[in-house]
Amino acid sequence: MSFSEDSEQGSFLELAKGYFEEIWQSLTVHEQLTSCHLYRDYGIHETQPSLFKTTQATA
């Protein structure tokens, strides 16, 4: 990847992170727990390891 591609990717990831944090904060505690359980029980953490880090940071 070139510098500009890395920069664009980083900008996109920051934008996406803010978007998903906003969505996460809008969920009730029950919805957050349900999301975490679905994530854990269906193995998303094995196929998308970066999502596990995100849910740990926001849970």
Short mmCIF file of the C-alpha atoms (twelve columns), coordinates in Angstrom:
data_MODEL
# 
_entry.id   MODEL 
# 
loop_
_atom_site.group_PDB 
_atom_site.id 
_atom_site.type_symbol 
_atom_site.label_atom_id 
_atom_site.label_alt_id 
_atom_site.label_comp_id 
_atom_site.label_asym_id 
_atom_site.label_seq_id 
_atom_site.Cartn_x 
_atom_site.Cartn_y 
_atom_site.Cartn_z 
_atom_site.pdbx_PDB_model_num 
ATOM 1  C CA . MET A 1  0.000   0.000   0.000  1 
ATOM 2  C CA . SER A 2  1.182   3.492   -0.692 1 
ATOM 3  C CA . PHE A 3  1.221   6.286   1.872  1 
ATOM 4  C CA . SER A 4  -1.993  7.817   0.523  1 
ATOM 5  C CA . GLU A 5  -3.792  4.452   0.599  1 
ATOM 6  C CA . ASP A 6  -2.691  3.907   4.210  1 
ATOM 7  C CA . SER A 7  -3.830  7.411   5.091  1 
ATOM 8  C CA . GLU A 8  -7.201  6.916   3.402  1 
ATOM 9  C CA . GLN A 9  -7.648  3.543   5.085  1 
ATOM 10 C CA . GLY A 10 -6.804  5.057   8.472  1 
ATOM 11 C CA . SER A 11 -9.269  7.891   7.908  1 
ATOM 12 C CA . PHE A 12 -11.978 5.440   6.913  1 
ATOM 13 C CA . LEU A 13 -11.310 3.271   9.971  1 
ATOM 14 C CA . GLU A 14 -11.520 6.291   12.279 1 
ATOM 15 C CA . LEU A 15 -14.815 7.319   10.686 1 
ATOM 16 C CA . ALA A 16 -16.185 3.771   10.973 1 
ATOM 17 C CA . LYS A 17 -15.018 3.479   14.590 1 
ATOM 18 C CA . GLY A 18 -16.879 6.668   15.532 1 
ATOM 19 C CA . TYR A 19 -19.989 5.454   13.737 1 
ATOM 20 C CA . PHE A 20 -19.997 2.085   15.495 1 
ATOM 21 C CA . GLU A 21 -19.227 3.635   18.883 1 
ATOM 22 C CA . GLU A 22 -22.244 5.893   18.427 1 
ATOM 23 C CA . ILE A 23 -24.422 2.908   17.567 1 
ATOM 24 C CA . TRP A 24 -23.037 0.936   20.531 1 
ATOM 25 C CA . GLN A 25 -23.788 3.792   22.942 1 
ATOM 26 C CA . SER A 26 -27.369 3.986   21.641 1 
ATOM 27 C CA . LEU A 27 -28.017 0.334   22.581 1 
ATOM 28 C CA . THR A 28 -29.532 -0.633  25.895 1 
ATOM 29 C CA . VAL A 29 -27.409 -2.731  28.250 1 
ATOM 30 C CA . HIS A 30 -29.543 -5.747  27.328 1 
ATOM 31 C CA . GLU A 31 -28.896 -5.171  23.616 1 
ATOM 32 C CA . GLN A 32 -25.160 -4.784  24.269 1 
ATOM 33 C CA . LEU A 33 -25.057 -8.043  26.238 1 
ATOM 34 C CA . THR A 34 -27.054 -9.847  23.554 1 
ATOM 35 C CA . SER A 35 -24.642 -8.583  20.902 1 
ATOM 36 C CA . CYS A 36 -21.643 -9.763  22.918 1 
ATOM 37 C CA . HIS A 37 -23.189 -13.186 23.515 1 
ATOM 38 C CA . LEU A 38 -24.061 -13.648 19.855 1 
ATOM 39 C CA . TYR A 39 -20.566 -12.566 18.924 1 
ATOM 40 C CA . ARG A 40 -18.993 -15.016 21.375 1 
ATOM 41 C CA . ASP A 41 -21.362 -17.944 20.785 1 
ATOM 42 C CA . TYR A 42 -21.225 -17.891 16.996 1 
ATOM 43 C CA . GLY A 43 -17.462 -17.685 16.672 1 
ATOM 44 C CA . ILE A 44 -17.221 -14.266 15.080 1 
ATOM 45 C CA . HIS A 45 -14.091 -13.698 17.176 1 
ATOM 46 C CA . GLU A 46 -12.405 -16.567 15.323 1 
ATOM 47 C CA . THR A 47 -13.150 -15.249 11.838 1 
ATOM 48 C CA . GLN A 48 -12.945 -11.524 12.650 1 
ATOM 49 C CA . PRO A 49 -10.373 -11.154 15.456 1 
ATOM 50 C CA . SER A 50 -10.317 -7.348  15.207 1 
ATOM 51 C CA . LEU A 51 -13.996 -7.252  16.181 1 
ATOM 52 C CA . PHE A 52 -13.167 -8.979  19.468 1 
ATOM 53 C CA . LYS A 53 -10.785 -6.174  20.380 1 
ATOM 54 C CA . THR A 54 -13.475 -3.629  19.528 1 
ATOM 55 C CA . THR A 55 -16.128 -5.268  21.675 1 
ATOM 56 C CA . GLN A 56 -13.704 -5.647  24.583 1 
ATOM 57 C CA . ALA A 57 -12.886 -1.953  24.403 1 
ATOM 58 C CA . THR A 58 -16.525 -0.846  24.303 1 
ATOM 59 C CA . ALA A 59 -18.205 -3.434  26.506 1 
# 
